[in-house]
Every structure is written in structure tokens, then in C-alpha cells.
Amino acid sequence: MAATGRDRRTRCNGLHLARALRVGMVIALVAVVCGLGVPLAGSGASWIAAAVAEDSHSPVSPAVAADDSLSAPTVPPADSRTLTVTIIADGQERWLSTEPVTVAELLSRAGVAVNGLDRVEPGLKTQVRPGMVVRVARVTRQRVRREIEIAVETTVHLDQRVHPPVVLHEGAPGRAVEVVEVWSRDGAETRRVLVSRQVMRRMQPRVVVRASAPLPSRGGDMLYMVATGYDPGPRSCGRWSSGHTAIGLHAGRGVVAVDPRVIPLGTRLYVEGYGDCIAGDVGSAIKGRRIDLGFDGYREALRWGRRTVRVTILE
């Protein structure tokens, strides 16, 4: 019985040893493949001895425990200077691990070329930080030559005798060649700048003759006169101007200066483009078929300028 018990323990220890050998070889092989750099003999012997001791409940040989070559495996520490950065360029997003460098060096190592017009955020001289996102926007600029049509404009001539309106000339569109600078960002157009424009064929305006606002039905005589504008201030009437007209009216809008030999003072008039008024003043330069229209301000009188108008005598 004793011999049988020893044989049985010997067989059990042999089985434990074989199993421990297989486990140790597998673990050592995995460590080598993963690049942990663990010594194969040392790691295998240490783990085999531990497995035998655990399974057989028998103490490990002191010689094995004291062997320096059978030390526990060690994992090399990770490099604390390694940073993970995201690069977004050309429609792609990728992650890179790098040591602290500038954005320009990072893009160079990643093979991302930056042209003169491209926009990089953050700037190329910025030092990369953990978790930083670097965006590269492709900016392009090109000049485009195009031919365009110049739309027809309408010119209106007023004639109270014409009703309904009459088209004297239909007009014709013009042609022009433009050079436009087109800016794009990542393929999307952002703006256009006109560089030059050359007219190849001039536009011919559409000419229409029509009546202005209906004239009053009263009165009869109608005159064509040259009309100018003035205000009651010194720039129109001189430094000694009193602001009152030749017949005692307050000078301003609605009071006009005429030649009394043509239109008697006190006559009510209608001036085309000006409205109802009264002939209430005279002027040294207002002779013959001249009429000076009163305005409340100097700038308003200047805007009127000089034009030929139709004057209707109301009463």
C-alpha cells in the first residue's frame, strides 16, 4: 500500500509538472509575440515552479526560489512624452501619437502638405498639446473669364400731349466680358471679386414717351420756359436780402420770379415737375421766357438745377 501511494504521488506530480510546463510555454510565447521583452527561460521556470508548488501542495526547492535568473517578468513603462493629436484635412480625420512638436512639424511628419493660401488652425508655430485637433482648410483662388449680357434700361421722356405712352425705341441688350476671381474653401465657393470688365457691345436703352401727372384743367395759355431755382438766403439773393418778394410775399417754395412783360405779377401758374405757384417776384437775370422757382433751402434749389419746363397759366 505504501509503495502504491508513493507511485500515485509520483504520477500526480508528473502530471502537474507537465501541465505547468505547457502553461508556462504558452504564456512565454504570448509575451514574446506581444513584444513585452520577457526572458523566456526565467519567466517559464518561475511560473512552472509556482504552478508545481500550488498543484502539489509541496514546497518549491530552495535552489529554484533563490535563482536570480528566475525573477518575475517586468513591463517597460510607457513614454510620458507621447501625445495623441487629431488631424482633419482633405476630408479625412486621423489620430497620431507624437512627442511635443509644433503644428508645422506634426503635419510634416504626417505627410500633410500646406500650400500658401491654406488655413491651419491652430497656427503652424503652435506647440501641440494632448487631445489637440488640428484642422487644415484648403483655400484656392482662380480667375474665371465670362461673357455677360447687359440688361436693357428704360429712358422716359415726359410729354403732356402723349397719351397713352409711346415706345420710340425698343432698345437692345449689350455684351461685356468680365474677369472674376473666385475664392473657395475646401471646395465650397466663399466669394467672388470682379477684376476687370470690358464692354464688347453697348446697351441701347428703351425709349418711352409718356405724360407726366395730369395738368389742371383750368387756364389756357401754355409756355415752354427755362426754369432755375433759388432760395431766400443771401447765397441766392445777396447779402441784403430781406426774404420778401417784390409784391411782399415771403420767398420760398410756391413763389416764383418771372419777367412781368411775359407773365404779370400775381398770376397763378402750374410748372411741370414743380407744381402750383404764384408769379410773385422779379430778378435782374430773369428776362423773357425765364422763370426762377422758389425753394426753402439752398441745396434743394441746387438739386433742381436748370431745365426746360412747360408752364401753364391758370389765372
C-alpha positions in Angstrom: 0.0 0.0 0.0 2.8 2.4 0.8 4.6 1.7 -2.5 1.3 2.1 -4.3 0.8 5.5 -2.5 4.2 6.8 -3.5 3.7 5.7 -7.1 0.5 7.5 -7.2 2.0 10.7 -5.8 4.8 10.4 -8.3 2.4 10.2 -11.2 0.4 13.1 -9.9 3.5 15.3 -9.5 4.5 14.3 -13.1 1.1 15.3 -14.4 1.2 18.6 -12.5 4.7 19.3 -13.9 3.7 18.5 -17.5 0.7 20.8 -17.2 2.7 23.6 -15.7 5.3 23.2 -18.5 2.6 23.6 -21.1 1.1 26.7 -19.4 4.5 28.3 -18.9 5.4 27.8 -22.5 2.1 29.3 -23.8 2.5 32.3 -21.5 6.1 32.9 -22.5 5.2 32.5 -26.2 2.4 35.1 -25.9 4.8 37.5 -24.1 7.4 37.2 -26.9 4.8 37.8 -29.6 3.4 40.9 -27.9 6.8 42.4 -27.6 6.9 42.6 -23.8 10.6 41.6 -23.8 10.3 39.0 -21.0 13.1 36.4 -20.8 11.7 33.1 -21.9 13.7 30.8 -19.6 13.4 32.9 -16.5 9.6 33.5 -16.8 8.9 29.9 -17.7 10.9 28.5 -14.9 9.4 30.8 -12.3 5.8 30.2 -13.3 6.4 26.5 -13.6 7.8 26.3 -10.1 4.8 28.3 -8.8 2.4 26.0 -10.6 4.0 22.9 -9.3 4.0 24.2 -5.7 0.3 25.2 -5.9 -0.9 22.0 -7.5 1.2 19.5 -5.5 0.9 21.4 -2.2 4.6 20.8 -1.8 7.3 23.4 -1.2 9.4 24.6 -4.0 13.0 23.8 -4.0 15.1 26.5 -2.2 17.6 26.4 -5.1 14.9 27.3 -7.5 13.5 30.1 -5.4 16.9 31.6 -4.8 17.9 31.5 -8.5 18.3 35.1 -9.7 17.6 34.1 -13.3 14.1 33.1 -12.4 12.9 36.6 -11.5 9.3 37.8 -12.1 8.5 39.5 -15.5 8.7 43.3 -15.9 6.8 45.6 -18.3 8.7 48.6 -19.6 7.0 52.0 -18.5 5.1 53.9 -21.2 6.7 57.1 -22.6 5.1 60.0 -20.7 6.1 62.4 -23.5 3.8 60.8 -26.1 0.8 62.9 -27.1 -2.3 61.9 -29.1 -3.4 64.5 -31.7 -6.2 64.6 -34.2 -5.6 65.9 -37.8 -8.5 66.8 -40.0 -7.5 67.5 -43.6 -8.7 66.7 -47.1 -12.0 65.3 -45.8 -10.2 62.8 -43.6 -9.8 62.5 -39.8 -6.9 60.6 -38.3 -5.2 60.2 -34.9 -1.4 60.4 -34.4 0.9 59.8 -31.4 3.8 62.1 -31.3 6.2 63.8 -28.9 5.8 67.5 -28.2 6.5 69.4 -31.5 5.0 72.3 -33.4 1.9 72.0 -35.6 4.2 72.5 -38.7 6.4 69.6 -37.7 3.4 67.4 -36.9 1.9 68.0 -40.3 5.2 67.4 -42.0 5.6 64.0 -40.2 2.0 63.1 -41.1 2.7 63.9 -44.8 0.1 66.7 -44.9 1.3 69.4 -47.3 0.3 73.0 -46.6 0.1 75.5 -49.5 0.4 79.2 -49.3 -3.3 80.0 -49.2 -4.3 77.1 -46.9 -5.6 77.9 -43.4 -4.3 75.9 -40.5 -6.0 76.1 -37.0 -4.2 76.4 -34.7 -1.3 78.2 -36.3 1.8 76.4 -37.6 4.0 77.7 -34.8 1.7 76.5 -32.1 3.1 73.7 -29.8 0.8 70.6 -29.8 -1.0 69.6 -26.7 -2.7 66.3 -25.7 -6.1 66.0 -27.3 -5.5 68.9 -29.7 -7.4 69.0 -33.0 -5.5 70.4 -36.0 -7.7 71.5 -39.0 -6.3 72.2 -42.4 -8.6 74.1 -44.8 -7.7 74.0 -48.5 -8.1 77.5 -49.9 -8.0 78.0 -53.7 -8.2 81.1 -55.9 -8.8 81.1 -59.6 -9.7 83.7 -62.2 -12.7 83.0 -64.5 -13.4 84.8 -67.7 -17.1 85.0 -68.5 -19.3 86.8 -71.1 -22.4 88.5 -69.7 -25.4 90.3 -71.1 -26.1 94.0 -70.2 -29.8 94.4 -69.5 -31.8 97.0 -71.3 -32.6 100.1 -69.4 -35.6 102.3 -70.0 -35.4 106.0 -70.6 -38.6 108.0 -70.2 -39.4 111.4 -71.8 -42.3 113.3 -70.5 -44.8 114.9 -72.9 -48.2 116.0 -71.7 -49.7 115.6 -75.2 -48.9 111.9 -75.4 -51.5 109.5 -74.2 -51.2 106.6 -73.9 -47.4 106.2 -73.7 -45.5 105.6 -76.9 -42.3 103.5 -77.3 -39.9 105.2 -79.6 -37.2 102.6 -79.5 -37.3 99.1 -78.0 -33.6 99.0 -77.2 -31.2 96.2 -77.4 -29.0 94.4 -74.7 -25.3 94.9 -74.6 -22.5 92.4 -74.2 -19.5 92.5 -71.8 -16.6 90.3 -70.8 -15.8 90.1 -67.1 -12.8 88.5 -65.3 -13.9 87.3 -61.9 -11.6 86.0 -59.1 -13.3 83.0 -57.4 -12.2 82.0 -53.8 -13.1 78.6 -52.4 -12.5 76.8 -49.1 -12.5 73.0 -49.1 -14.2 73.0 -52.4 -17.0 75.4 -51.4 -17.1 78.9 -53.1 -16.8 81.7 -50.5 -16.7 84.9 -52.5 -16.2 86.4 -56.0 -14.3 89.6 -56.8 -14.7 91.5 -60.1 -11.2 92.1 -61.5 -12.0 93.7 -64.9 -14.9 94.4 -67.2 -14.8 95.2 -70.9 -17.9 96.2 -72.9 -18.0 94.5 -76.2 -21.3 95.9 -77.4 -23.1 98.9 -75.8 -26.6 98.6 -74.5 -29.2 100.6 -76.4 -31.8 101.9 -74.0 -35.6 101.5 -74.5 -37.1 105.0 -75.1 -40.6 105.7 -73.9 -42.6 109.0 -74.2 -45.5 109.4 -71.8 -47.4 112.1 -70.0 -46.5 113.3 -66.5 -49.1 114.0 -63.8 -52.2 115.5 -65.4 -52.2 119.2 -65.7 -55.0 121.2 -64.2 -58.0 121.7 -66.5 -58.1 125.4 -65.7 -56.4 128.1 -67.7 -55.4 128.1 -71.3 -52.0 129.5 -72.3 -49.0 127.2 -72.1 -45.4 128.3 -72.3 -42.1 126.5 -72.5 -39.7 128.3 -70.3 -36.2 127.8 -68.9 -36.5 127.2 -65.1 -33.8 127.6 -62.4 -34.1 127.5 -58.7 -33.3 129.9 -55.8 -33.8 130.3 -52.1 -34.5 133.4 -49.9 -31.0 133.3 -48.4 -28.0 135.5 -49.2 -26.3 132.9 -51.5 -29.2 133.3 -53.9 -30.5 136.8 -53.3 -27.4 138.7 -52.0 -26.3 139.8 -48.5 -29.0 142.4 -48.3 -31.9 140.1 -48.9 -34.9 140.6 -46.7 -36.6 137.3 -47.5 -39.6 139.0 -49.1 -40.6 139.3 -52.7 -41.4 142.2 -55.0 -45.1 142.0 -54.1 -44.5 141.4 -50.4 -44.8 137.6 -50.2 -42.4 135.5 -48.1 -39.9 134.0 -50.6 -39.8 130.2 -50.7 -41.5 127.2 -52.3 -44.6 128.2 -54.2 -43.4 131.7 -55.2 -41.6 132.2 -58.5 -39.8 135.0 -60.2 -40.8 136.0 -63.7 -40.4 138.7 -66.3 -43.5 140.9 -65.8 -43.6 141.6 -69.5 -44.2 137.9 -70.2 -46.2 136.9 -67.1 -47.8 139.6 -65.0 -47.0 139.5 -61.2 -49.7 137.8 -59.2 -50.6 135.3 -61.9 -51.2 131.7 -60.7 -49.2 129.1 -62.6 -48.6 125.4 -62.8 -45.0 124.4 -63.5 -44.3 120.9 -64.8 -42.3 119.0 -62.2 -42.7 121.8 -59.6 -46.5 122.2 -59.0 -48.8 125.1 -58.3 -47.2 128.5 -57.7 -47.7 132.3 -58.0 -45.6 134.8 -60.0 -44.6 137.0 -57.1 -41.0 138.1 -57.7 -38.6 139.5 -60.2 -34.9 139.2 -60.9 -32.2 141.0 -62.8 -31.4 137.8 -64.8 -35.0 136.7 -65.3 -35.8 138.1 -68.7 -38.1 136.8 -71.4 -39.0 133.2 -71.1 -37.1 132.6 -67.9 -38.6 131.5 -64.6 -36.9 131.2 -61.2 -38.6 128.7 -58.9 -38.5 129.4 -55.1 -37.3 126.7 -52.7 -37.0 126.8 -48.9 -33.3 125.7 -48.9 -30.2 126.3 -51.0 -29.4 122.6 -51.5 -32.9 122.0 -52.8 -32.5 124.8 -55.3 -29.2 123.4 -56.4 -30.7 119.9 -56.9 -33.3 121.4 -59.3 -30.6 122.8 -61.5 -31.6 124.2 -64.9 -34.2 122.6 -67.1 -36.8 123.4 -69.7 -40.4 123.0 -68.4 -43.9 123.6 -69.5 -45.7 126.4 -67.6 -49.5 126.6 -67.7 -51.1 129.9 -66.9 -54.1 129.2 -64.6 -55.4 132.7 -63.8 
